[in-house]
Amino acid sequence: MGVPHSMLTVRTQGENTTVAQLPKEIDYDTAPLVGAQCEDLIRQGCVTLVLDASRLEYLDSSGVSLIVTLSRKLDDRAGTLRLAALNAHYQHVWTLLGLDTLLPVYPTADAALDTPATPGCMRTTEDMGRH
């Protein structure tokens, strides 16, 4: 059985933080491969996953769904998904879809790394518990 072609380029891997560079295209065919690789990183203990989109030129709805799903998976583990360096077109689409409130986009992967971890993913459950 052949090894699936690697879609992600893991640039930096710290103790619990990984920067993974997304491929040029994420579509119906490639999203499952990218997702599987990200899920492997999460299983290996990655708590903060930075998706570097600086090479990304094409993202369809399956790619958007993948990113939202990964964000939820990390939330379930009290982790964080950070999206960095989306081009202007997809930054606009992200905002139009209202996803920037769920998952803000950082200008660069370094900016995403420099931002201190916040327990933002826990906010909703804590808020519900207070009321």
PERA-V142583 format. One record per pair of residues at least 24 apart in sequence whose ideal C-beta (glycine too) atoms are under 10 Angstrom apart, sorted by sequence separation. I is the first residue (numbers start at 1). GAP is how many residues later the second one is. D is the distance in Angstrom with one decimal. If there is no record, write none. Layout:
# PERA-V142583
i->(I	I)
gap->(GAP	GAP)
d->(D	D)
This chain:
# PERA-V142583
i->(7	18	49	82	84	85	5	7	8	26	49	84	85	7	8	18	20	48	64	83	84	85	6	7	8	10	18	26	35	47	56	59	63	67	75	82	84	85	4	5	6	7	8	9	13	16	18	30	31	34	35	38	42	46	59	71	84	4	7	8	16	17	18	19	20	21	22	31	34	38	41	56	64	68	82	83	84	7	8	15	16	17	18	19	20	21	22	23	25	26	30	31	32	35	39	43	47	49	50	51	52	53	54	55	56	57	59	64	72	82	6	7	10	13	15	16	17	18	19	20	21	22	24	25	26	27	29	31	35	38	39	42	46	47	48	49	50	51	52	53	54	56	59	68	71	81	82	4	8	14	15	16	17	18	19	20	21	22	23	24	25	26	27	28	30	31	34	35	38	42	45	47	48	49	50	51	52	53	54	55	57	58	67	71	80	4	8	13	14	16	17	18	19	21	22	23	24	25	26	27	28	29	30	31	33	34	46	47	48	49	50	51	52	53	54	57	64	70	82	14	21	22	23	24	25	26	27	28	31	32	35	39	42	43	45	46	48	49	50	51	52	53	56	59	68	21	23	24	25	27	28	31	35	38	42	46	50	51	59	64	67	68	80	82	10	26	27	30	31	34	38	61	67	22	26	42	53	80	12	25	26	31	35	53	79	80	11	42	78	80	12	23	26	80	81	11	22	26	53	78	80	79	8	9	38	78	8	22	77	78	22	75	76	9	75	74	75	72	75	71	75	51	53	53	51	52	54	51	54	50	52	53	52	50	51	52	50	50	52	22	50	51	17	22	50	16	17	19	21	22	49	50	21	22	48	17	19	48	50	48	48	47	21	20	19	19	19	19	17	17	12	11	12	14	17	12	16)
gap->(24	24	24	24	24	24	25	25	25	25	25	25	25	26	26	26	26	26	26	26	26	26	27	27	27	27	27	27	27	27	27	27	27	27	27	27	27	27	28	28	28	28	28	28	28	28	28	28	28	28	28	28	28	28	28	28	28	29	29	29	29	29	29	29	29	29	29	29	29	29	29	29	29	29	29	29	29	30	30	30	30	30	30	30	30	30	30	30	30	30	30	30	30	30	30	30	30	30	30	30	30	30	30	30	30	30	30	30	30	30	31	31	31	31	31	31	31	31	31	31	31	31	31	31	31	31	31	31	31	31	31	31	31	31	31	31	31	31	31	31	31	31	31	31	31	31	31	32	32	32	32	32	32	32	32	32	32	32	32	32	32	32	32	32	32	32	32	32	32	32	32	32	32	32	32	32	32	32	32	32	32	32	32	32	32	33	33	33	33	33	33	33	33	33	33	33	33	33	33	33	33	33	33	33	33	33	33	33	33	33	33	33	33	33	33	33	33	33	33	34	34	34	34	34	34	34	34	34	34	34	34	34	34	34	34	34	34	34	34	34	34	34	34	34	34	35	35	35	35	35	35	35	35	35	35	35	35	35	35	35	35	35	35	35	36	36	36	36	36	36	36	36	36	37	37	37	37	37	38	38	38	38	38	38	38	38	39	39	39	39	40	40	40	40	40	41	41	41	41	41	41	42	43	43	43	43	44	44	44	44	45	45	45	46	46	47	47	49	49	50	50	52	52	53	54	54	54	55	55	56	56	56	57	58	58	58	59	60	60	61	61	61	62	62	62	63	63	63	63	63	63	63	64	64	64	65	65	65	65	67	69	70	88	89	90	91	93	94	95	96	97	98	98	99	100	101	101)
d->(9.0	9.0	9.4	6.0	5.8	6.3	9.1	9.4	8.5	9.8	6.2	4.4	9.6	4.6	6.1	8.5	8.9	8.1	9.1	9.7	8.2	8.8	8.2	4.6	9.9	8.4	9.4	9.0	9.3	7.5	9.9	8.3	9.3	9.2	9.8	8.4	6.8	8.6	9.1	7.1	9.8	9.2	9.6	10.0	8.1	9.7	4.5	9.5	9.2	9.8	9.5	8.0	7.7	8.2	9.3	9.1	4.3	5.6	8.7	4.6	5.9	7.0	9.0	9.2	6.7	9.5	5.6	8.0	7.7	9.2	9.6	8.1	8.1	9.5	9.1	7.6	8.5	6.1	7.0	8.0	6.2	6.9	7.5	8.3	7.1	8.2	6.5	9.9	9.5	6.8	9.7	9.3	8.2	9.2	9.3	9.9	7.1	7.1	8.9	6.9	9.4	6.3	7.4	8.6	7.0	7.5	9.2	8.1	9.4	4.0	7.0	9.5	7.3	8.9	9.5	4.0	4.3	5.4	4.5	6.0	4.4	5.2	5.5	7.6	9.7	6.5	9.9	4.2	4.9	9.3	7.6	6.1	9.3	7.5	6.4	7.4	8.1	7.1	8.7	6.4	3.9	6.9	5.6	7.1	6.7	9.8	8.1	7.5	9.4	9.0	8.8	6.5	7.8	7.0	8.3	6.7	8.3	8.3	6.8	6.5	6.4	7.1	7.9	6.7	8.6	5.3	6.3	9.2	5.3	6.4	9.5	4.2	4.9	5.2	4.6	5.2	5.2	5.1	8.7	9.7	9.4	9.1	8.1	5.3	9.3	8.7	8.1	7.8	9.7	9.7	7.3	9.5	5.8	7.1	6.6	7.4	4.9	4.1	5.2	4.7	8.6	8.7	7.9	9.1	10.0	9.3	7.2	7.1	8.1	7.1	7.9	6.7	5.7	4.7	8.3	9.2	7.1	9.4	7.4	8.5	6.1	5.0	9.3	6.9	7.7	7.2	9.1	4.8	7.4	8.0	7.0	7.0	9.7	9.8	9.6	10.0	6.8	9.6	5.7	9.0	9.9	7.4	7.0	7.9	7.1	9.0	9.4	10.0	8.5	6.2	8.8	4.5	6.9	8.4	6.9	9.8	9.6	9.3	9.3	7.3	9.6	7.4	9.3	9.8	9.6	7.4	6.5	9.3	9.2	9.0	9.2	9.7	7.0	8.5	3.4	7.1	7.2	6.2	8.2	8.3	8.6	9.5	9.4	9.3	9.0	7.9	8.8	9.3	9.8	9.3	9.4	9.9	6.8	7.4	9.0	6.7	8.5	8.4	9.9	7.6	6.3	7.2	8.7	8.4	8.6	6.3	9.6	9.9	8.9	6.3	9.1	9.1	8.6	8.5	4.2	7.2	8.4	9.3	8.8	8.5	9.6	9.5	8.1	9.8	9.8	9.5	7.7	9.9	7.3	7.9	8.1	9.0	4.2	9.7	8.5	9.5	5.3	9.2	8.1	9.1	9.6	8.6	9.8	9.6	4.6	8.2	9.2	9.1	9.7	9.2	9.8	6.1	9.2	9.6	8.5	9.5	8.2	8.0	9.7	9.5	6.3	8.0	7.9	9.2	5.1	8.8	7.9	6.8	9.7	6.9	8.1	7.3	9.8	8.9	8.9	7.8	9.5)
